[in-house]
Amino acid sequence: MKRVNYTLLAVWLLPCMLSAQPKWEWALLGGGANYLGDLVEKELPVWEETQPAAGIYASHFLGYRWAIRTSAFYGQFSGNDDNFSQEIFSLERNFRFRSYVAELGVCVVWEPFGKARYPAGGGYRRIVSPYGFVGGAASYIDAKPDFSATQREVWFDKTQQDMQAGLSGVRWAIPIGGGLKFDVGKRTSINLELGVRKVFSDRVDGVSFSGNPDQDDWYLFGMMGLSKRFGEYDTDRDGIVDKKDACPQVFGVLSAGGCPDEDGDGVEDLEDACPTEVGLLELGGCPDADGDGIIDKLDACPAESGPAKLKGCPDTDGDGIADKQDACPLEAGPALRKGCPDPDSDADGIVDRLDHCPGEAGWALLQRMPLCRPRWRRRSRCR
């Protein structure tokens, strides 16, 4: 029953065990934003068009390597046809834009070497740890294209279509990226991060019909920030937070309050009289197979229940002689007869060793008298 109780206790406290390591990380980030779209000539952003960006995120750790991250980012994008190598864009089309984005996202984060931060022997170690993330985001984009310098009428109808299609709204995106964490303290890291967003829209720059409407836009954030981890620590990594661990520097088990318990009986080894045998708390951690309250190593009959005065051996007839030493274990008898009852040869109810006339039936009242029978019978004396 004790073991069942310990098992139920462990299941009930499982959520507490999972919170042994810091479960939360918060970060403030700052950096730059850029984009890929209709006003970018090549497959890479125009770095000169990088605009300021900032962000914040909160991560909930699911273990040493995995976390769920919610984030909020704000940034600006810009572009200009002057960045194209062909003069026709700057001379005839001459588009330019500035957009603003506010993004809310949820990502799964994988930090493959995160466990190295907490060595197997316990404690903490500073590391440089790479990580990656992927997820989903809703981005509110306010695009402000400028078509006022366009020189050819061929663009006019298309730019009007872009203006009428709406320049602001929520666009769905997929954030993908990674970074490096540089630990500077037990709870503090400096993060470098680069993430791109695949946007399910061609309207990040406000240019679509007048550009390439068949190709969606992308944008990216390059960030540097400071992150802080919050939550309880578990120095010995036994799954019990230090402030609740009776032995915070030594790996232990929940049933022993965080102290080592080799036999798993819930009694820590330092207090366990039988540290290698599963036993009972009330018996100092020693086993009692027959349940008679005497630990097996002190029980002369560990497989049979018996009283303490007989060292745990049974006495079926209750004569104070253990059955294994009792010649008559089912009949009460004195020790001098090895537990067998005294004989009563004349069947007068007085055992022979107390009967002055063991061969003749008499009265118990006369057992101390020299006569075996009443005087009026005038029989001869027996002794």
C-alpha positions in Angstrom: 0.0 0.0 0.0 2.9 2.3 0.8 4.3 1.9 -2.7 1.0 2.6 -4.2 0.8 5.8 -2.2 4.3 6.9 -3.4 3.3 6.2 -7.0 0.2 8.3 -6.8 2.2 11.1 -5.1 4.7 11.0 -7.9 2.0 11.2 -10.6 0.3 14.1 -8.7 3.5 16.0 -8.5 4.6 15.4 -12.1 3.8 19.0 -13.2 6.1 20.2 -10.4 8.8 17.9 -11.5 8.6 19.2 -15.1 9.1 22.7 -13.8 12.5 21.8 -12.4 14.3 24.0 -14.9 13.4 27.6 -15.7 10.2 27.4 -17.6 10.1 30.9 -19.1 12.3 33.2 -21.1 11.6 36.8 -21.9 13.6 38.9 -24.4 13.7 42.4 -25.8 15.1 42.8 -29.3 16.2 45.6 -31.5 17.6 45.6 -35.0 16.7 46.1 -38.7 14.0 45.1 -41.1 14.1 44.6 -44.9 12.0 43.0 -47.6 12.0 41.1 -50.9 9.4 42.1 -53.4 8.6 44.1 -56.6 11.0 46.9 -55.8 14.0 44.6 -55.3 16.0 43.6 -58.4 17.8 40.5 -57.1 17.2 37.6 -54.8 18.8 39.4 -51.9 17.5 42.5 -50.1 18.9 45.9 -50.8 20.8 46.4 -47.5 20.9 50.2 -47.9 17.1 50.1 -47.5 17.3 48.4 -44.0 14.9 50.2 -41.6 14.6 50.0 -37.8 12.7 47.2 -36.1 12.0 46.1 -32.5 10.5 43.1 -30.9 9.6 41.2 -27.7 9.0 37.5 -27.1 8.1 35.1 -24.3 9.2 31.4 -24.5 7.8 28.5 -22.5 10.3 25.7 -22.3 9.0 22.2 -22.9 12.3 20.6 -22.0 16.0 21.3 -22.4 15.8 21.6 -26.2 12.2 22.7 -27.1 10.1 25.7 -26.4 6.9 27.5 -27.6 7.5 31.1 -28.3 5.0 33.9 -28.7 6.3 37.2 -30.1 5.4 40.7 -31.2 7.5 42.6 -33.7 7.3 46.0 -35.3 9.3 47.2 -38.3 9.5 49.5 -41.3 10.3 48.7 -44.9 11.3 50.9 -47.8 12.2 50.5 -51.5 13.0 52.6 -54.5 13.3 52.0 -58.3 16.6 53.9 -58.1 18.1 50.7 -56.7 17.6 48.9 -60.1 20.6 48.6 -62.4 18.4 49.3 -65.4 17.7 53.0 -65.8 14.2 52.4 -67.3 12.9 51.7 -63.8 14.2 54.9 -62.3 13.5 57.1 -65.3 10.1 55.8 -66.4 8.5 53.8 -63.6 10.1 55.5 -60.6 8.1 53.8 -57.9 9.0 54.1 -54.2 7.3 53.0 -51.0 7.4 52.9 -47.2 5.5 50.3 -45.2 4.9 49.6 -41.5 4.3 46.1 -40.0 3.1 45.0 -36.7 3.4 41.2 -36.3 2.1 38.7 -33.7 3.5 35.2 -34.0 3.7 31.8 -32.4 6.7 29.6 -33.1 8.3 26.3 -32.1 11.9 26.8 -31.0 14.5 24.0 -31.2 17.8 24.5 -29.3 19.7 21.3 -30.0 22.5 21.9 -27.4 20.3 23.4 -24.7 20.8 20.5 -22.4 24.5 21.2 -22.2 23.6 24.3 -20.1 22.7 21.9 -17.3 25.5 19.2 -16.9 24.5 15.7 -15.9 26.3 16.1 -12.6 24.3 19.1 -11.7 24.9 22.8 -11.6 25.0 25.3 -14.5 27.4 26.0 -17.4 27.6 28.9 -19.8 27.4 28.0 -23.4 27.0 29.4 -26.9 24.0 27.7 -28.3 22.4 27.9 -31.8 18.6 27.6 -32.2 16.0 27.6 -34.9 12.3 28.4 -35.1 9.3 28.0 -37.4 5.7 28.9 -36.9 2.9 31.2 -38.0 2.1 34.9 -37.7 -0.5 37.5 -38.4 1.0 40.7 -39.7 -0.9 44.0 -40.0 0.8 45.8 -42.9 0.2 49.5 -43.7 1.8 50.1 -47.2 2.4 53.5 -48.5 3.5 53.4 -52.1 4.4 56.5 -54.0 3.5 56.5 -57.7 3.6 60.3 -58.1 6.9 60.4 -60.1 5.9 57.8 -62.7 6.6 59.2 -66.2 4.7 56.9 -68.5 0.9 56.5 -68.8 1.3 52.8 -69.3 1.7 52.5 -65.5 -1.3 54.7 -64.5 -4.1 52.1 -64.8 -2.1 49.5 -62.9 -1.2 51.9 -60.1 -4.8 52.8 -59.8 -5.7 49.2 -59.4 -3.1 48.9 -56.6 -4.5 51.9 -54.8 -8.1 50.6 -55.1 -7.2 47.1 -53.9 -6.4 48.4 -50.4 -3.0 49.2 -49.0 -3.6 48.1 -45.4 -4.7 44.9 -43.8 -3.8 41.7 -42.0 -1.5 39.3 -44.0 -0.7 35.8 -42.9 2.9 34.8 -42.8 5.3 31.9 -41.9 8.3 33.0 -39.8 11.4 30.9 -40.3 14.8 31.6 -38.8 17.5 31.0 -36.2 20.0 32.5 -34.0 22.7 32.2 -31.4 22.5 32.5 -27.6 25.5 33.7 -25.7 25.1 33.0 -22.0 26.4 35.8 -19.9 24.9 34.6 -16.6 22.8 31.8 -15.1 19.6 33.5 -16.2 20.8 35.9 -18.9 21.7 35.5 -22.5 22.6 37.8 -25.4 20.7 36.8 -28.6 21.6 37.3 -32.2 18.7 36.3 -34.5 17.7 36.4 -38.2 14.3 35.5 -39.3 12.4 35.7 -42.6 8.7 35.8 -43.2 7.0 34.1 -46.2 3.9 36.4 -46.7 0.8 35.1 -48.4 0.4 38.4 -50.2 2.0 40.6 -52.8 1.1 43.8 -51.0 3.9 44.3 -48.5 5.1 47.2 -50.6 1.7 48.2 -52.0 2.9 47.3 -55.5 1.2 44.3 -57.1 -0.7 44.9 -60.4 1.9 47.4 -61.4 4.7 45.0 -60.6 4.6 41.2 -60.5 1.3 40.1 -59.0 2.1 36.4 -59.3 4.9 36.5 -56.8 4.3 37.0 -53.1 6.5 39.3 -51.0 8.9 38.4 -48.1 10.3 40.4 -45.3 12.9 39.8 -42.7 14.1 40.9 -39.3 17.7 40.9 -38.1 17.8 41.3 -34.3 20.0 41.5 -31.3 18.6 41.4 -27.8 18.8 40.5 -24.1 16.9 37.5 -22.8 16.1 36.5 -19.2 15.1 33.1 -17.9 12.6 32.8 -15.1 11.6 29.9 -12.9 13.1 27.6 -10.3 16.4 25.8 -10.7 17.3 22.2 -10.0 21.0 22.1 -9.4 21.3 18.3 -9.1 18.9 17.7 -12.0 16.8 15.2 -10.1 13.5 16.9 -11.1 12.9 18.6 -7.8 13.6 22.4 -7.5 16.3 23.4 -5.1 14.0 25.1 -2.6 12.0 21.9 -2.3 15.0 19.6 -2.4 16.2 18.3 0.9 19.5 17.3 -0.8 19.9 20.0 -3.6 23.5 19.1 -4.4 22.9 15.3 -4.7 20.7 13.5 -7.2 17.7 12.0 -5.5 14.1 11.0 -5.9 10.8 12.6 -5.2 9.6 10.0 -2.6 12.7 10.8 -0.5 12.3 14.6 -0.8 15.1 14.9 -3.3 17.7 12.8 -1.5 19.2 9.6 -2.8 17.1 6.4 -2.2 18.8 3.4 -3.7 16.1 1.0 -3.0 13.3 3.4 -3.9 11.2 2.8 -0.8 10.8 6.5 0.1 13.3 6.5 2.9 16.5 8.4 2.0 19.7 6.4 2.2 21.1 8.4 5.1 18.1 7.5 7.2 17.5 4.0 5.8 18.7 1.1 8.0 18.4 -1.2 5.0 19.4 1.1 2.0 19.6 -1.8 -0.5 16.3 -3.4 0.4 12.8 -2.0 -0.2 11.2 -1.5 3.2 8.7 0.5 5.2 9.0 4.1 6.5 7.9 3.2 10.0 10.5 0.4 10.2 13.4 2.7 9.1 13.3 1.5 5.5 13.7 -2.2 6.3 11.4 -4.9 4.9 9.0 -7.0 7.0 7.8 -9.8 4.7 5.4 -11.3 7.2 4.0 -8.0 8.5 4.5 -8.8 12.2 6.3 -5.5 12.9 9.7 -7.1 13.2 12.2 -6.3 10.4 13.3 -9.3 8.4 17.0 -9.2 9.4 15.9 -9.4 13.1 13.1 -11.8 12.5 13.9 -15.5 13.3 10.9 -16.5 11.2 10.8 -13.8 8.4 8.2 -15.6 6.4 5.8 -16.3 9.3 4.1 -13.8 11.5 4.9 -14.1 15.2 5.2 -12.1 18.5 8.2 -10.0 19.3 9.0 -12.0 22.5 9.6 -15.0 20.3 11.6 -13.0 17.7 8.8 -13.1 15.2 8.1 -16.8 15.2 4.6 -18.2 15.5 3.2 -19.9 18.6 0.0 -21.6 17.5 -1.0 -23.1 20.9 0.0 -19.9 22.8 2.2 -21.7 25.3 5.1 -19.3 24.9 7.2 -21.7 22.9 7.7 -21.1 19.2 6.2 -23.7 16.9 9.6 -24.6 15.4 10.8 -25.5 18.9 7.5 -26.9 20.2 7.2 -30.6 20.2 3.4 -30.2 20.4 2.7 -27.0 18.5 -1.1 -27.6 18.6 -1.2 -28.3 22.4 -0.1 -26.0 25.1 2.5 -27.4 27.4 5.4 -26.3 29.6 8.9 -25.6 28.4 10.3 -28.5 30.5 8.3 -30.9 28.3 9.2 -29.0 25.1 5.7 -27.5 24.8 3.8 -30.8 25.2 1.0 -31.0 27.9 1.7 -32.9 31.2 0.1 -36.4 31.4 -2.8 -37.1 33.8 -2.6 -40.9 34.2 -5.6 -41.3 36.5 -7.7 -38.7 34.6 -8.6 -36.8 37.7 -7.8 -33.5 36.2 -4.5 -33.2 38.1 -1.4 -33.6 36.0 0.9 -36.3 37.2 3.7 -33.9 38.2 1.3 -32.2 40.6 -0.7 -35.3 41.6 0.4 -37.0 44.8 -1.4 -40.1 43.6 -0.9 -40.1 39.9 -2.1 -43.7 39.6 -5.4 -43.1 41.5 -8.1 -40.6 40.8 -8.6 -38.1 43.6 -9.9 -34.7 44.4 -8.0 -31.6 43.5 -8.7 -30.2 47.0 -6.6 -33.1 48.4 -3.7 -32.8 46.0 -1.6 -31.2 48.8 -2.7 -33.7 51.4 -1.0 -37.1 52.0 -4.3 -39.0 51.5 -5.4 -39.6 48.0 -9.0 -40.5 48.8 -11.5 -39.3 51.5 -10.8 -40.5 55.1 -14.1 -42.4 55.4 -12.9 -44.9 52.8 -10.0 -45.7 55.1 -7.7 -46.6 52.2 -4.0 -46.8 52.7 -1.8 -43.9 52.2 -0.4 -43.4 48.7 2.9 -41.8 49.8 
